[in-house]
Amino acid sequence: MSSVREIAPGLLRWTSWHEEWQEQVGSVALDTPDGLVLIDPLDVPDELGPPAHVLITVFWHARTASSLDRARVWSSGANTRTLANRGVTLTDPVDKSAELPGGIAALPTARRGEVVYWLPAQRAVVAGDVLLGAGAKPRRTDDALRLCPERWLGTATHEELRASLRPLLELPVQRVLPSHGEPVLRAGKRHLAELLS
């Protein structure tokens, strides 16, 4: 596991080796008035302490959520059964009426069951699989951000994915923190606009 890196006040990111993916993947921690929030956690560093909330972008990213006792677990309601099969109980389905901890907002994507999270105070977007950072598999590249391979989308297309992500362009995005690949720490909105145009 790599060391915890502060991205912005109260916003931390770390990477851990993912056996199936065969590379480092990112996880996020956010200190909020509602308690510590972890997003897509894998191998949570001891110094972070126990979380109050765990947010999951897509069921594949349940990762080590099942080992985090007493935390409320948030994800798309479409993931309920699949998360249960992975030993994770979804306590709080994310839908349009859900009030997430710390003022976080969830935006649905064209990929069924996957959301991206908007952290307004940190002006950061946290993405699971639909957005990949530079260097992420399956195709290594220097592009700051890429869409996931279309085959990952099921019946959706890249154009439908772009359309579902365009509401992000209405937000003052500075940072984009994908699970796979390098994070974008500056000019996030510009990189998203280039990708989604």
C-alpha positions in Angstrom: 0.0 0.0 0.0 1.3 3.5 -0.8 1.2 6.3 1.7 -1.9 8.4 2.3 -1.7 11.6 0.2 -3.7 14.8 1.1 -5.4 16.1 -2.0 -7.2 19.0 -0.4 -8.1 19.9 3.2 -9.9 16.9 4.6 -9.6 14.9 1.4 -7.1 12.0 1.3 -6.3 9.4 -1.4 -4.2 6.3 -1.2 -3.5 3.4 -3.5 -3.4 -0.4 -2.8 -2.4 -3.4 -4.9 -5.5 -5.0 -6.5 -4.8 -8.7 -7.2 -7.4 -9.1 -9.9 -6.5 -5.8 -11.6 -2.8 -6.4 -11.2 -2.0 -2.8 -10.4 -2.5 -0.1 -7.8 -6.0 1.3 -7.5 -7.1 4.4 -5.7 -9.4 4.9 -2.7 -10.6 8.1 -1.1 -11.2 9.3 2.4 -13.1 12.5 3.3 -13.4 14.1 6.7 -17.0 15.5 7.1 -19.2 16.8 9.9 -21.1 13.5 9.5 -17.9 11.5 10.2 -15.2 9.9 8.1 -16.4 8.9 4.6 -14.5 6.3 2.6 -15.1 5.9 -1.2 -14.3 2.5 -2.8 -12.0 1.5 0.0 -9.3 -1.1 -0.3 -6.8 -1.9 2.5 -7.8 1.1 4.6 -4.7 2.6 6.4 -4.9 2.2 10.1 -4.2 5.9 10.8 -7.6 6.8 9.2 -9.6 5.1 11.9 -13.1 3.6 11.5 -15.3 5.2 9.0 -18.9 6.3 9.6 -19.8 5.9 6.0 -18.6 3.9 3.0 -19.6 5.0 -0.5 -19.3 2.6 -3.4 -19.3 3.8 -7.0 -20.0 0.4 -8.6 -20.5 -3.1 -7.1 -17.0 -4.2 -8.3 -15.6 -1.7 -5.9 -17.1 -3.3 -2.7 -13.4 -4.3 -2.1 -12.9 -4.4 1.6 -16.2 -2.7 2.6 -17.4 -6.0 4.2 -14.7 -5.7 6.8 -15.7 -2.2 8.0 -18.1 -2.9 10.8 -20.8 -0.4 11.8 -20.3 1.9 8.8 -23.3 2.8 6.7 -22.9 1.7 3.2 -24.1 3.8 0.3 -24.4 2.8 -3.4 -26.9 2.6 -6.2 -29.9 0.5 -5.3 -29.3 -1.5 -8.4 -26.3 -3.0 -6.6 -28.1 -4.4 -3.6 -28.1 -8.1 -4.6 -24.7 -8.1 -6.1 -23.2 -6.4 -3.0 -24.9 -8.9 -0.8 -23.3 -11.7 -2.8 -20.0 -10.0 -1.9 -20.8 -9.9 1.8 -21.7 -6.2 1.9 -25.1 -5.0 3.2 -26.3 -1.9 1.4 -27.8 0.2 4.2 -28.5 3.4 2.1 -29.5 3.1 -1.5 -28.4 6.2 -3.5 -31.2 7.7 -5.5 -32.4 11.2 -6.4 -33.8 11.8 -2.9 -30.8 10.5 -0.9 -29.0 13.0 1.3 -25.5 11.7 1.4 -23.1 12.5 4.2 -21.0 15.6 4.1 -23.0 17.3 1.3 -21.7 14.7 -1.2 -23.8 14.3 -4.3 -24.2 11.2 -6.4 -24.6 11.4 -10.2 -25.9 8.4 -12.1 -24.1 7.3 -15.2 -25.1 5.4 -18.3 -23.5 2.3 -16.8 -26.2 0.6 -14.9 -25.5 0.7 -11.1 -22.6 3.0 -11.3 -22.5 6.5 -9.9 -19.8 9.2 -9.6 -19.6 11.3 -6.5 -19.3 15.1 -6.3 -17.5 16.5 -3.3 -18.5 20.2 -3.4 -16.2 21.6 -0.7 -13.2 20.0 -2.4 -14.4 20.6 -5.9 -13.6 17.0 -6.7 -15.3 14.2 -8.7 -14.6 10.6 -7.5 -15.1 8.0 -10.3 -15.0 4.2 -10.1 -14.8 2.6 -13.6 -16.4 5.0 -16.1 -13.5 7.4 -16.0 -9.9 6.2 -16.1 -6.8 8.3 -15.4 -3.5 8.3 -17.3 -1.7 5.0 -17.2 -4.7 2.9 -16.3 -5.3 -0.5 -17.9 -6.5 -1.8 -20.3 -4.7 0.7 -22.6 -2.0 2.8 -21.1 -1.9 6.3 -22.4 -0.8 9.8 -21.5 -4.4 11.2 -21.7 -5.3 12.7 -18.4 -8.8 11.2 -18.5 -10.4 8.5 -20.7 -13.7 6.7 -20.8 -13.8 3.1 -19.8 -13.9 0.6 -22.7 -17.3 0.5 -24.3 -17.6 -3.2 -23.6 -17.7 -2.4 -19.8 -21.0 -0.5 -20.3 -23.2 -3.4 -21.1 -25.9 -2.2 -23.4 -24.9 1.5 -23.2 -22.6 3.3 -25.6 -19.8 5.8 -25.2 -22.1 8.5 -26.5 -24.7 7.7 -23.8 -21.9 7.6 -21.2 -20.7 11.1 -22.3 -24.2 12.4 -22.1 -24.7 11.0 -18.6 -21.4 12.7 -17.5 -22.0 16.1 -19.1 -23.8 17.5 -16.0 -20.4 17.4 -14.3 -19.5 20.3 -16.7 -22.0 22.5 -14.8 -19.9 22.1 -11.6 -16.7 23.9 -10.6 -14.6 20.8 -10.9 -11.0 21.2 -10.1 -10.1 17.6 -9.3 -11.0 14.2 -10.8 -10.1 11.2 -8.7 -10.5 8.0 -10.7 -10.0 4.7 -9.1 -7.8 3.5 -11.9 -4.9 5.6 -13.1 -3.5 8.9 -12.0 -5.7 11.6 -10.5 -6.3 15.0 -12.1 -5.5 17.6 -9.5 -5.8 20.8 -11.6 -8.0 21.9 -14.4 -10.4 19.0 -14.0 -13.3 20.7 -15.7 -11.1 21.4 -18.8 -10.0 17.8 -19.0 -13.6 16.6 -18.6 -14.8 19.1 -21.3 -12.2 17.7 -23.7 -13.3 14.2 -23.0 -17.0 14.7 -23.1 -17.2 17.0 -26.1 
